[in-house]
Amino acid sequence: MEQAYFLKSNQKNNEYGTFKDSRRAPIHRWFQYPAGYSHKLVKAKINEYALNKNSWILDPFAGCGTTIVSAMEYGVNSIGIEAHPFVYKVAKIKTYWNYNFDKLKQDKDVLFDILDKAERKELSNLHLNGMPELVKKCYSEYNLKKLILIRDTIQKVILDNRHRDLFNLALTATLRSASKAGTGWPYIAPNKYHEKVVEKDAFSEFRGCITLMLSDLSLTISNNNETKQVAHILILGDARKKHLCIPDDSVDLAITSPPYLNNYDYADRTRLELYFFGMARTWGEITSKIRNKLIIAATTQVVRTAQKPLTGEIEDAAPKVFRELQCKIDELQVVRLLKGGRKSYDIMVTGYFNDMFLVLRSVYEALKPGGVFVLVLGDSAPYGVHIPTEVYLGEIAKGIGFKTYEIELLRKRGDKWASNPQRHTVKLKESLLTLIK
């Protein structure tokens, strides 16, 4: 099966699947989310397929808006779907640029003035009652009170909803940079081992974030006259389902990076932000409000008593993939019992491909004849059982109706875990899967 595809290597583009480029780019850098990819990939595909203001791009896993922001910058209409409500909110803020800058700066000045005049006595009167322990462990008490004062002042003083959202996004960025704990992605590690030498002042970090964001907005809008000529739509919803605002045969290019099959809990990775802003208070609330709405890619999303079989629709579309995949799922059922964690990788793999089948079908229906679907994908090897995700999805896509597919190697993955004795020895990679309707 793994020989049944065309593979070409392009080392020039080996960072396309990472957030490194976007971390330095205006607008994109406002929220440092690791499960993203390079804005340069979107630009390259817009140029490759000669898209313009009459074209439409679809991103079924819009995340924090890399595709939509890039399409706006280069004058292409776009639609994004995102199921995670917090990340969707980030994307909404990053893709709204129609501000009255004089009024925005006035609100910024009012906010800064209040923070400048905040006295130690005022901060000491704030209490941390009800704040989850995880948040308390990430900051000194004084710095956490500063963050709370910023949050509460924004809510009380800033009347314009758009301005309030923008300032709250700056505060969101400040939550990570002003922490004394190891709050880099993907894990939050509030312990002595990961503690930073110096805790950055919350007020200073917040001012810096706001200043950077206003500068980015001004620069981006002045350099991109095309933005006013195109539309962008963001949907808080499920990529597995059909959406009425996306007609059949209407999209020129779909481009996305779906969740990798690597047991990465996308809901949990925003736990610090969700707790601080009161969007959730417990693991259970995150599950009911977010985790259960995402496609399956982690064992924290599955329950053994509610497991479902690999769907027959995959068998109809790609019988060879179905048989090979079922054998690997059966193998995982046995292997997991020999491991200390006994993680339900068998159910995770089953759920992932069942879900991705629905995504592929939904995007196929939205694409114009001749349209292209580009996916940034990583393969996986739960408990050492290799799952060539890009190959399986390519073959399933052909069974759905796509004419052909191509796989381009971007980079090797997993080397940094080589010293972990519990780690498998399978060589992993990241690739671009391109499907042609």
N, C-alpha and C positions, 0 to 999 in steps of 0.2 A: 504493500500500500504506500509506504513512504517514498518509493521510487517513482510513483505515478504523478509527478508534478515537475514543472520547470522551475529551477532554482538559479538565480543569478545573485552575485554578491556585489554590493556597492558600498565600499568603505567610506566614501564621502558622506553618505547619508546615515551613518551609524548612530547619530544622535536624534534622528527623527522620532523615535519612540520614547524619548525622555523629555522631561520638563526643563532641561538645562537652558535651552535657548529662550524659552518663555519666561524663565526666572529673571532674565535681564531686560525683557522687552516692555515698553510702555503698555499700560492697561493690563496686559497678561500677568504682570508680576504682582498685582495687587493682592492675590491670594495664592500662597505657595502650596499648591496641592500636588502631591507627588504622582497621583494616578492620572497624569496628563501626558501630552506629547508636544512636539515642537510646532510652534506657529509657522515655522518655515516649511513644514510638510504641507500645510494647507495652501500656502502661497505657491509651492512647486506644482501642486495638482491643479490649482486654478490656472496657472500658466500652461501646463501640459495639455489640458483639455480646452484651452482658449475660452474660458468662461467670462461672461460680461454682465452688464446690468440687466440683461434679459434672462439670465440663467438662474437656476436654483440649486443650492447645496443643502443637503440634509445630514444632520448628525443625530443618530438615534440614542447616543449616550453623550449628551452635550457637556456634562460635567460642569466645570466653572467657566465654560464659554470660549475655549480656545478657537474652535471652528467658527463660531458666530462672530467673534471680534475680528478674526482674520478676514472673513467674508465682507464685513462692514468696511474694513480698511481698504480692501481691493475692489470694492464696488460690485459685489455679487449678492443677490438675494439669498436668504438663508432661513432654515427652520431647525430648531434644536429641541430634543426631547430629553427630559431629565426627571428621574423618579425620586431622587434624594432631595427633600424640600429645602434643606439648608444650602446645599450646593447649587440648587436651582436659583435660590435667592441671590447668591453670589453672582451667578451668570446674568441675572436680570440687572443687577447694579452695574456690572462691567459693560453691559451693552446699552446703557442709557447715557447719551452724551449731550442731550438737548437742554443744557443748563443756561440760566441767566447768570453769567459769571460774576457780575457785580453783586447780585444778591447772595450768591454762594459764598463769595469772599466776606461779605458782611456777616453772615452766619458763622463763618470760620473765626472771624475776629471776635465776635461775641463769646464764642465757646472758649477760645484761647484766653480771653480776658478773665473769664470766670475761673479757669484753671490756674492762671497766674496768681489770682487773689485768694485761692484756697489756702487756708491756714491749717497748721497741724491740729489745732483744736477742733476744727470742722471735720477733719478726717478721723480724728480719734472718736468722734461721736457716731461714726458709722459702725454698724455691727455686721458680723458675718453669719448671723443666725440663718440656718437653712441652706447655706452654701455647701454643696457637696464636698466631701473630704478630698476628692481628687483635685478639685480646684484649689482648695486651701494649701495642699501640699506643693503646688507649683509656684507659689509666690511667698515672699515675706508678707506678714500681716499688713504692713504699711503700704507696700506696693499694690497688694490686692485691693485695699481700700481706695487707692487712687484709681484703679481700673473701675471699681464700682461707681465712684464719683463721676468719672467720664461717662459711663453708661447711663446713669440716672440724669445727668445734666443734659445729655443729648435728648433724652426722652422728654424732659421737662421744658427745655428752652427752644429747641429746634422744631418749628411748627410745620415747615415744608417737608412732606413725606419723602420726597426724592433726596433732599439734603440730609435728612435723618438717616436714610439708608446708606448714603455714601459715607457719612461719618461713622456709622456702625461698622461698615466694612473696614475702615481704617482701624477701628478699635479691635476688630477681629484679627487683623494682622498683628496688632500690638500684643495680643494675648500670647503669641508664640515668642516674639522677640523680647518681651519684658519679663519672661519667666526665668526663675533661677533653676528650674528643673530642665531635664533633657526633653524638650518638647519638639524636637525635630521629627520629621516624618520617617517611618509611619507610626512610631510608638511614642507614647507619653511615658516618661520614666522619672517620676518624682521620688528619687532616692539619692542617697549620698554619693553613690558611685558615679551617677550621671550629672550631679549638680554642677552648675557653672561657677566659675571663679568669681565673676562679678554679675550681679543682677542689675539689668538696665532699668533706668527710671521710666515708669509708665507714662508720665506726662511728656517727657522728652521724646520717647518712642512714638507716641500718638501724634505729636506735632510733626515729627518727621514724616510719618505715613501720610498725613493730610497734605502736607506741602508737596510730597512726591506725587500724590494722586492728582492734585490740581494742575501740577506741571505737565503730567502725562496727558490729561484731558486737553489742555490748551495746545500742546504740541501735536497730538494726534488729529484733532479736529482741523487745525490750521493746515496740516499737510495732506488732508484727505477730503477733497471736495466731493468725491464720489459717494460719501456716506449718506448724503441727503437724497440721493437718487435711488436708493435700494431699500427693500423691506427686510425686517428680521422678525421672526416669530419664535418665542420660547414657550414650550408646553411642559407643564408639570404633569407628567404622566408616564405611561408604561410603553417601552419600545417594543414589547411583544404584541401590542394591540394596534388596530387600525385607528387612525385619527381623521376625522372628517375634514379638517383643514389641510390635509395632505392628499389631494386627489390622486387617483391612479395615473401612471404615465406622465407625471408632472416634474420629476426631479432629474437634473442632469448628472449630478455627482453626489453620492453619499460617502461620507468619510467619518471614521470614528475609531476609538480605541475601546472596545468592550472590556468588561472586567476580565482579568486573566484568571485562569483556573489554578490559582496558587494559594487558596485559603486566605485571601486578604479580605478582611471584614471592612468594607467601605463605610458601613454605618458607624462602627466603633471608632474609626480614625478621626471623626469630628466630635468625639465625646467631650473634649475640653470646651469647645465652642457651644455645643448644645447645652451643657450644664451651666456655663456662665450666663448665657442669655435666657435661661429658664425654659428652653424648648423641650427639655427632657430632664428627668431627675434620677432615673435609675436605668439599669441595663434593660429591664422589662419594658420601660417606656420607649427606649430606643428601638427595641424589637417591634413593638406594635405600631409605632409611628413611622419607622424608616426601614428597618432590616427586612421586614416581611414584604415590602414593596419592591425590593431590588431583585434582579435576576440572581439565581443561585450561583455563588462562586466561593462560598466558605462553609465550613462544617458548622459554624454557629447559626446557619440559616436552615439547617435540616433537623428533622426528628425521625428517628428510626421507626417509630410506630406509625408514622404517616408517609413512609416512603412509597414512591411510585415507580413503575418500571420504565425502561427506555421506550419512548413512544413508537408505535407502529408506523407513524408518518416518516420517521427516519428510515425505517426498514424499507418502506415503499420508495423513498427518494434515493437511497444509497445502500443497497443490501449488503455489500461487502464491508462498508464502514460499520453498519449496524452489527454485523457478526463479530468483527474485530473489536469493536468498542464493548460489546456485551461480554466478550471473553476477558477483557481487561477489568471490567466492573466486577465480574465473578472472581477474578484473581485478587482484587482489592478486598472483597468480602472475606477472603481467607487470610490475607496478609495482615489486615488490621487487628486480627485477634492475637497476633504474635507480637504486637507493638504495645509499649507501655500506655500510650495515649488512646489507643483504639479509636482513632478518629474516623468518622464516617465518610471517608473519601469516596467510597463506592456510591453512596447516595448523592454526594456533591457532584461527582462527574455525571451521573445520570441526569440530575436536575439541570446542570449547566447546558448539556447538549439539547435537552428537551426545550429549554428556554431559548437557546440560540437558534434552534430551528424556526421558532416563531418569529424571531427578529429578522432572520434572513428572508423569510417569506414576506413579511411586512414591507421590508425595504425593496424587495423585488417588485412588488405591486406598485410601489411609489415611483420607481425609476422609469424614465422614458426608454423605449427600445434603443439599444445601443448605449444606454447609461452605464455608469461605472460605480461600483461600491468598493472603497478602499478601507481595509481594516488593519490597524496595528495590533498584532497578536503575539503572545508568548506561548510556547508549549509548556508542558509541565510534567512532573514525575512524582506524584504522590506515592509515598512509601516505595519509591524507586520504580514504579510502574509507569513507563513513558506514554504520555498522551500527546501525539502530534496534532495539536489543536488546529493549526493552520491547514493541514492536509485534510483532516476530517471535515472541517467546515467548507473547504473548497469543493470536496466531493459531494457533500450534502447540498450545497448551493447549485451544483450542476443538476442534481436530481430535482430541485425545485423549479429549474427552468433557465438558470444562467447558462450562457453559451460556453464559456470557458473561464479558467482562472489561472493566475500566475502568482508565484511566491518569490519575493525578493528578501534575501537575508539582510538584516540590519546590523545585528551585533550578537555576540555570545553573552550569556547570562549565567549567574550563579557562582562565579569564581570566588567572590568574596566570602562565601560560606564553606570554602573547601576545607578549612581547618576544623569544622564542626564534625565530631565523630558520629553524630546522629544523622548527618546529611547524606543523601544518596550521591552516587557518583555519575549520574546521567548528565551529559553535556547538554545544556539548554540554550535556546536562542530566542531572539526576537525578530519578527518578520513582518513584511507588508504582504497582505493577501489582497489581490485585486481581482474582482469579479466583474465580468462583462455580461450585461443583459442582451 
